[in-house]
Amino acid sequence: MDRQGAGAAWGGPAVGTPLAKARKREPVAGRAAVRPPLARAELLDKGARTRFEEEIDAALKRRPVSEAKLAGALRAVAPFSPSLRASLGEATAVLLRRGARQRELYASGLRALAEAQDRQVVGLLRQALAGDEAGGSAALSAACFSRDPELSPVLAKVAASRQSHLAFGAELARVARGESNGALLAQLAPMIKESHRISMCIELFVPLSRARPVAAPVAPALSVLRGAERHLGRWLVLAEVAVRAGDSAPLAEARVRSGVGPSSARTAWSLVTWALSDTDAVVRGKPPPPAPATRPTLELIARLSDRPSADRDTTFLFRLARAGSTSVRPMLEALARTLPLADDTSVRAALHLARDHGRHELGEALAEVAGRGKHEELRGMAAAALWDVTSVGDSEFASGTRARMPELIEELLASRSIGNVAWGALLRAAAKGGAGLDPLLTETPFRWIQWGWLE
């Protein structure tokens, strides 16, 4: 495939020009002079860091239409670059001073810094939590991941708020940090309105459902919220957090429900039972349960997503695919039937079919999208899928693709699409042996980079 000169043809911004703030950094409130305790080695090269800093600087001057995509890309790459986190922290401080807590860049900064245990987040969170609406759901969620004792007084103050959803968010953080026995959280749970419960599920509980085990006192409050939840996907999120906290009640309830009611309900609850059993096995360090033989439908998959059913989110389908379920192959075949691959769902379906089900010709289809596909926004994602496909086996196609990968990464880093730049940066980090990047195209970075979902 002839990809020479692609970066220049796309008109990508020049790299190597440092940001003004990179030359002279303003101090951030509460930022220590020491290196963040969990900072990883710098896995982003200078060109990629400069590109992201340019995008951040431009977003601060004028809010871009595609800010969610930029914020999602930063969420994905920030863990691999202490230098980029420094720039992201400065941008978050600027947005805090402006009171712009509705900005996606603000949410991305607080969440990414907190999950990386970056020291500068403490001062930012103190300032955010003390402001209007306690800094919003992004600040309350980020507080769940910070262990710094400096936040204890301000979280206790917010937990005494008359606004039940703010008090609940702050108390949830206190429970996650091991500072509360959960009694107040359980008292607040019945007061949560449906609209707040829906937003809490996405903004607070989805991040906790994929994090380390949560403190056990969260379980009674989650039981109350599940009792009021009618959406199966959101019920599953609340249940997974409870299972991570050591509560076996959600799994037992799902097993009971999978044996009663109409056939469609039993099928849905059987998949919920499997998902909770899988989470329980991870928490307890046991072998995973066998993948279910249930053949899913698009309607069923949408019901099991934490997003509104109207979004037709296919997250659960690819969860089954990653678990090795053979029953999902017909749906994957249908999604990848039309060539060339034209959307993100077909690219992901092709990945699993090529890697796990022997459809080797779909590796070539992925290479076409990554190399010279018509859909620019899919190139980086397709390249990440290629990386995962070629990580298995040692075929001529795999060796040839890996040999071309450095050239492809350079093209992605020069792309006008910030999503492609993010995938290119992650590919380069994976090539350098970055931890947690095998496989590369997993659900969380996909949601951040392709869809701009920042939870």
C-alpha positions in Angstrom: 0.0 0.0 0.0 1.4 3.3 -1.0 1.0 5.7 1.9 3.9 8.0 1.2 3.2 11.7 1.7 -0.1 11.0 3.4 0.7 13.4 6.3 1.4 16.3 4.0 -1.6 15.6 1.9 -3.9 15.8 4.9 -2.5 19.1 5.9 -1.7 18.0 9.5 -0.3 20.7 11.8 3.4 21.0 12.0 4.9 19.4 15.0 7.8 20.6 17.0 6.5 24.1 17.8 6.2 24.4 21.6 3.2 26.0 23.3 3.6 29.2 25.1 2.6 27.5 28.3 5.1 24.7 27.6 7.9 27.3 27.7 6.7 29.0 30.8 4.4 27.0 33.1 2.1 28.8 35.5 1.9 27.2 39.0 -1.2 25.2 39.8 -2.8 25.5 43.2 -1.7 22.7 45.4 0.8 21.2 43.0 3.7 19.7 44.6 7.3 20.1 43.4 7.8 16.3 43.4 7.1 13.9 40.6 3.6 12.3 40.7 3.8 9.1 42.8 2.5 6.8 40.0 3.9 8.6 37.1 4.9 6.3 34.3 7.8 6.6 32.0 7.3 9.1 29.1 5.9 7.0 26.3 4.7 9.8 24.1 7.3 11.3 21.8 7.8 15.1 21.5 5.9 15.5 18.3 2.8 13.8 19.7 2.9 15.8 22.9 3.3 19.1 21.0 0.3 18.2 18.9 -1.9 17.6 21.9 -0.6 20.7 23.6 -1.4 22.8 20.5 -4.9 21.3 20.5 -5.4 22.1 24.2 -4.1 25.7 23.7 -6.5 26.2 20.8 -9.4 24.8 22.8 -8.7 27.3 25.6 -8.8 30.2 23.2 -11.9 29.1 21.4 -14.1 26.1 22.3 -14.0 23.7 19.3 -17.1 21.9 18.0 -15.3 18.5 18.5 -14.1 19.2 22.1 -15.5 15.9 23.3 -13.2 14.0 20.8 -10.2 16.0 22.0 -11.1 15.4 25.6 -11.6 11.6 25.0 -8.2 11.4 23.2 -6.5 13.1 26.2 -8.2 10.7 28.5 -6.7 7.8 26.6 -3.1 9.1 26.2 -2.6 11.1 29.4 -1.7 8.0 31.5 1.4 7.5 29.4 2.8 11.0 29.6 3.7 12.9 32.7 4.5 16.0 30.6 1.1 15.9 28.9 -0.6 15.6 32.2 1.2 18.7 33.4 -0.2 20.6 30.4 -3.7 19.1 31.0 -3.5 20.2 34.6 -2.8 23.7 33.7 -5.7 23.8 31.2 -8.0 22.4 33.9 -6.9 25.2 36.3 -7.7 27.8 33.6 -11.2 26.3 33.1 -11.7 26.3 36.9 -10.9 29.9 37.1 -13.3 30.7 34.4 -16.1 28.6 36.0 -16.3 26.4 32.9 -17.2 23.2 34.6 -19.5 22.1 31.7 -16.5 21.9 29.3 -15.5 18.4 28.3 -11.8 19.4 28.6 -12.5 20.2 32.3 -14.0 16.8 32.9 -11.3 15.0 31.0 -8.6 16.8 33.0 -10.0 16.0 36.5 -10.7 12.4 35.6 -7.4 11.6 33.9 -5.3 13.3 36.6 -7.2 11.6 39.4 -7.0 8.1 37.8 -3.3 8.6 37.2 -2.9 9.6 40.9 -1.2 12.8 39.7 -0.3 15.0 42.6 -1.5 18.2 40.9 -5.1 17.0 41.0 -5.4 17.5 44.7 -5.3 21.3 44.5 -7.6 21.3 41.5 -10.2 19.1 43.3 -10.1 21.2 46.4 -10.9 24.2 44.4 -13.5 22.5 42.3 -15.3 20.8 45.2 -15.5 24.1 47.1 -17.3 25.8 44.1 -20.8 25.7 42.6 -22.4 22.3 42.4 -19.3 20.9 44.1 -17.4 21.1 40.8 -20.0 18.9 39.0 -20.1 15.1 38.6 -16.5 15.1 37.1 -15.1 16.4 40.4 -17.1 14.0 42.5 -16.1 11.1 40.4 -12.4 12.1 40.4 -12.5 12.4 44.2 -13.5 8.7 44.3 -10.0 7.9 42.8 -7.9 10.2 44.9 -6.5 9.0 48.2 -5.1 12.3 49.4 -6.3 13.2 53.0 -6.4 16.9 52.0 -9.7 16.4 50.4 -11.4 14.9 53.5 -12.7 18.2 55.0 -14.2 19.5 51.8 -15.8 16.2 50.9 -17.4 16.0 54.4 -18.8 19.5 53.9 -20.3 18.6 50.5 -21.8 15.4 52.0 -23.8 17.6 54.4 -25.4 19.5 51.4 -29.1 19.9 51.2 -29.0 18.8 47.6 -29.3 15.1 47.8 -27.5 14.3 44.6 -24.4 16.3 45.6 -24.4 14.9 49.1 -24.7 11.4 47.6 -21.7 12.0 45.2 -19.5 13.3 48.0 -20.5 10.6 50.4 -19.8 8.0 47.7 -16.3 9.4 47.3 -15.8 9.2 51.1 -16.9 5.6 51.1 -14.6 4.8 48.2 -11.7 6.5 50.0 -12.4 4.5 53.2 -13.6 7.5 55.2 -17.2 6.6 55.8 -19.2 3.5 57.0 -21.8 4.0 54.3 -24.7 4.7 56.7 -25.4 8.2 55.3 -25.0 6.9 51.7 -27.8 4.4 52.3 -30.0 7.2 53.9 -29.5 9.4 50.8 -30.1 6.7 48.2 -34.0 6.8 48.4 -33.9 10.6 47.9 -32.2 10.4 44.5 -34.5 11.4 41.7 -34.6 9.3 38.5 -32.9 12.0 36.4 -30.0 12.2 38.9 -29.8 8.4 39.2 -29.4 8.1 35.4 -26.6 10.7 35.3 -25.0 9.2 38.4 -24.9 5.8 36.7 -22.9 7.1 33.8 -20.8 9.7 35.5 -20.1 8.1 38.9 -20.7 4.3 38.7 -19.4 3.4 35.2 -15.9 4.5 36.2 -16.1 2.5 39.4 -17.4 -0.6 37.6 -14.1 -0.9 35.8 -11.8 0.2 38.7 -10.3 -1.7 41.6 -12.7 -3.3 44.2 -14.8 -0.7 45.9 -15.3 -0.4 49.7 -17.9 -2.8 51.0 -20.1 -0.1 52.8 -21.3 1.0 49.3 -23.5 -2.1 49.0 -26.7 -1.1 50.9 -27.0 2.2 49.0 -26.6 0.4 45.7 -29.3 -2.1 46.7 -31.7 0.8 47.1 -30.8 2.3 43.7 -31.1 -1.0 41.9 -34.6 -1.5 43.4 -35.7 1.8 41.7 -33.9 1.1 38.4 -35.9 -0.1 35.4 -33.2 0.0 32.8 -31.4 -3.3 32.6 -28.1 -1.9 31.5 -27.9 0.6 34.3 -29.1 -2.1 36.8 -26.1 -4.1 35.6 -23.6 -1.2 36.2 -24.9 -0.8 39.8 -24.8 -4.5 40.3 -21.2 -4.8 39.1 -20.0 -2.1 41.4 -21.7 -4.0 44.3 -20.1 -7.2 43.3 -16.7 -5.5 43.2 -17.5 -4.4 46.8 -18.0 -8.1 47.8 -21.8 -8.1 47.7 -23.2 -11.4 46.4 -26.9 -10.3 46.5 -27.0 -8.9 42.9 -25.7 -12.2 41.4 -28.2 -14.2 43.4 -31.0 -11.9 42.3 -30.0 -12.2 38.7 -29.9 -16.0 38.9 -33.4 -16.0 40.3 -34.7 -13.7 37.6 -33.1 -15.7 34.8 -35.4 -18.5 35.7 -38.8 -16.7 35.8 -40.9 -14.6 33.5 -41.2 -14.6 29.7 -38.5 -16.1 27.5 -37.0 -12.7 26.4 -36.6 -11.6 30.1 -35.0 -14.9 31.1 -32.5 -14.6 28.2 -31.6 -11.1 29.2 -31.2 -12.0 32.9 -29.1 -15.1 31.9 -26.6 -12.7 30.2 -26.6 -10.4 33.3 -25.9 -13.5 35.4 -22.9 -14.4 33.3 -21.6 -10.8 33.4 -21.8 -10.6 37.2 -20.2 -14.1 37.5 -17.4 -12.9 35.3 -16.9 -9.8 37.5 -17.1 -11.9 40.7 -14.4 -14.2 39.3 -12.1 -11.2 38.6 -12.5 -9.9 42.1 -11.9 -13.2 43.7 -9.1 -14.3 41.4 -11.0 -17.3 40.1 -11.1 -18.7 36.5 -13.8 -16.9 34.4 -17.1 -18.6 33.8 -17.7 -20.2 30.4 -18.9 -17.8 27.7 -22.7 -18.0 27.3 -24.2 -19.9 24.4 -27.1 -17.4 24.1 -27.4 -15.9 20.6 -27.9 -12.2 21.2 -30.0 -9.7 19.1 -29.3 -6.0 18.6 -32.3 -5.2 20.7 -31.0 -7.4 23.6 -27.5 -5.9 23.3 -28.9 -2.4 23.4 -30.9 -3.2 26.6 -27.7 -4.4 28.3 -25.8 -1.2 27.6 -25.4 1.5 30.3 -26.3 4.1 27.6 -29.9 4.8 26.6 -31.4 2.1 24.4 -31.9 4.6 21.6 -28.1 4.8 21.3 -28.0 1.2 20.0 -24.7 0.8 21.9 -23.0 -2.5 21.1 -20.7 -2.6 24.2 -22.1 -5.9 25.5 -21.8 -7.6 22.1 -18.0 -7.0 22.1 -17.8 -8.0 25.8 -19.2 -11.4 24.7 -16.8 -11.5 21.8 -13.8 -10.8 24.0 -14.9 -13.6 26.3 -14.7 -16.0 23.4 -18.5 -16.6 22.9 -19.0 -18.5 19.6 -22.7 -17.5 19.7 -21.9 -13.9 18.7 -20.3 -14.9 15.4 -23.4 -14.6 13.3 -24.0 -11.0 14.5 -20.3 -10.2 13.9 -20.5 -11.6 10.4 -23.6 -9.5 9.7 -21.9 -6.3 10.9 -18.7 -6.9 8.8 -20.5 -8.2 5.7 -20.2 -5.0 3.6 -16.7 -4.2 2.3 -15.0 -1.9 2.5 -15.6 -1.5 6.2 -17.4 1.8 6.7 -18.0 2.3 10.4 -16.5 1.7 13.8 -18.8 -1.3 14.6 -17.8 -3.1 11.4 -14.1 -2.5 12.2 -14.5 -4.0 15.6 -16.5 -6.9 14.3 -13.7 -7.6 11.7 -11.1 -7.5 14.4 -12.8 -10.4 16.3 -13.6 -12.4 13.2 -10.0 -12.1 11.9 -8.3 -12.8 15.2 -10.7 -15.3 16.8 -12.7 -17.0 14.0 -10.2 -17.5 11.2 -11.5 -14.8 8.8 -8.0 -13.9 7.7 -9.3 -11.9 4.6 -10.8 -9.4 7.1 -7.3 -8.6 8.2 -6.7 -7.3 4.6 -10.0 -5.3 4.9 -8.7 -3.7 8.1 -5.4 -2.9 6.4 -7.3 -1.2 3.6 -9.2 1.0 6.1 -6.0 1.8 8.0 -3.9 2.6 4.9 -6.1 4.5 2.5 -9.7 4.2 3.6 -12.2 6.8 2.6 -13.2 7.3 6.2 -10.4 9.3 7.8 -11.8 9.0 11.3 -11.6 5.2 11.2 -7.9 4.9 10.2 -6.4 5.0 13.7 -9.0 2.6 15.1 -8.4 0.2 12.2 -4.7 0.4 12.8 -5.2 -0.5 16.4 -7.4 -3.5 15.3 -4.6 -4.6 13.0 -2.1 -4.5 15.9 -4.3 -6.8 17.9 -5.0 -9.1 15.0 -1.2 -9.5 14.2 -0.4 -10.0 17.9 -1.7 -13.6 17.5 0.2 -16.0 15.3 3.2 -15.5 13.0 1.8 -15.5 9.5 3.3 -13.7 6.5 0.5 -11.1 6.7 1.2 -10.5 10.4 5.0 -10.0 9.9 4.4 -7.8 6.9 1.8 -5.7 8.7 4.1 -5.2 11.7 6.9 -4.2 9.4 4.7 -1.5 7.9 3.4 -0.3 11.3 6.0 2.4 12.0 5.2 4.1 8.7 1.5 3.9 9.5 2.0 5.3 13.0 3.8 8.3 11.5 0.9 9.0 9.2 -1.6 8.8 12.0 0.4 11.2 14.1 0.3 13.7 11.3 -3.5 13.3 10.7 -5.9 16.1 11.0 -8.2 13.8 13.1 -7.2 14.0 16.8 -8.6 10.5 17.2 -6.1 9.2 14.7 -3.3 11.0 16.6 -4.5 9.3 19.8 -4.5 5.9 18.3 -1.1 6.5 16.7 0.3 7.6 20.1 -1.1 4.5 21.7 0.3 2.3 19.0 3.7 3.8 19.5 3.4 3.3 23.3 2.4 -0.3 22.7 5.4 -0.8 20.5 7.6 0.5 23.3 6.1 -2.0 25.7 3.5 0.2 27.4 1.7 -1.7 30.2 -2.0 -2.2 29.8 -1.9 -1.9 26.0 -2.3 -5.6 25.0 -4.9 -5.8 23.5 -5.0 -2.2 22.3 -8.5 -1.8 20.9 -10.5 -2.4 24.1 -13.8 -0.9 25.2 -12.6 2.0 27.3 -10.2 3.7 24.9 -12.7 3.1 22.1 -15.5 4.9 24.0 -13.1 7.8 24.8 -11.5 8.3 21.4 -14.2 7.4 18.9 -17.3 8.5 20.7 -16.0 11.2 23.1 -17.7 9.5 26.1 -15.7 10.7 29.1 -16.8 8.6 32.0 
